[in-house]
Amino acid sequence: MSQKTRKATFNLHTEVLAALNNAVADGAAPSKNALVERALIKELKEVQKRSRLARWQEGARDPALLKDISDVETAFNKADAETPGRLD
């Protein structure tokens, strides 16, 4: 099943457009659309990764979250200590 596409228009610097044309001509992708989409997907994943990292860093400074993590670790300490003996 193919995904729907929609036309979008962007302005690119002439050097970027020339590099895009050359990359497609060299076989980097079957079309300019395919290469641009692949590049955007890669960049958007990096944006999401940076956003998650920022949220984790924020959480690392949140006393309530740190207390919750500590409480969970304390609650599971006994169970974690018993587990190795059961795995033999």
C-alpha positions in Angstrom: 0.0 0.0 0.0 1.5 3.3 -1.0 1.4 6.4 1.2 -0.3 9.6 -0.1 1.9 12.4 -1.0 1.2 16.1 -1.3 2.9 18.7 -3.4 5.0 21.2 -1.4 7.0 24.1 -2.7 10.3 25.2 -1.1 12.9 27.7 -2.0 16.5 26.4 -1.9 19.8 28.1 -2.4 21.1 27.5 -5.9 24.1 25.6 -4.6 21.9 23.2 -2.6 19.7 22.7 -5.7 22.7 22.0 -7.8 24.1 19.5 -5.3 20.7 17.8 -5.1 20.6 17.5 -8.9 24.2 16.1 -9.0 23.5 13.6 -6.2 20.4 12.3 -8.0 22.4 12.1 -11.3 25.1 10.1 -9.5 22.4 7.6 -8.3 22.1 8.7 -4.6 18.3 8.4 -5.0 15.8 7.6 -7.7 14.5 11.2 -7.7 15.0 14.6 -6.1 11.7 14.1 -4.2 13.0 10.8 -2.8 16.3 12.3 -1.7 14.7 15.4 -0.1 12.2 13.2 1.7 14.9 10.9 3.0 17.0 13.9 4.2 14.0 15.5 5.9 13.1 12.2 7.6 16.7 11.9 8.9 16.7 15.6 10.1 13.3 15.3 11.8 14.5 12.2 13.7 17.4 14.2 14.9 15.0 17.0 16.0 13.0 14.5 17.9 16.1 13.0 19.5 17.3 16.4 20.7 13.8 17.2 22.1 13.8 13.9 24.0 17.3 14.6 25.3 16.2 18.0 26.5 13.2 16.5 28.3 15.4 13.9 30.0 17.8 16.6 31.1 14.9 18.6 32.5 13.7 15.5 34.3 17.1 14.9 35.8 16.7 18.2 37.6 13.1 17.6 38.7 13.1 16.6 42.4 9.6 15.0 42.2 10.7 12.7 39.3 14.0 11.8 41.1 12.0 10.9 44.2 9.6 8.7 42.2 12.6 6.9 40.6 14.1 6.4 44.0 10.9 5.1 45.4 10.5 2.6 42.6 14.1 1.4 43.0 13.6 0.9 46.7 10.3 -1.0 46.1 12.0 -3.4 43.7 15.3 -3.9 45.6 14.0 -7.0 47.3 12.6 -8.5 44.2 15.7 -7.8 42.3 17.8 -9.4 45.0 15.7 -12.6 44.8 15.7 -12.9 41.0 19.3 -14.2 40.5 18.7 -17.2 42.7 15.7 -18.2 40.7 17.5 -18.1 37.3 19.7 -21.1 38.0 
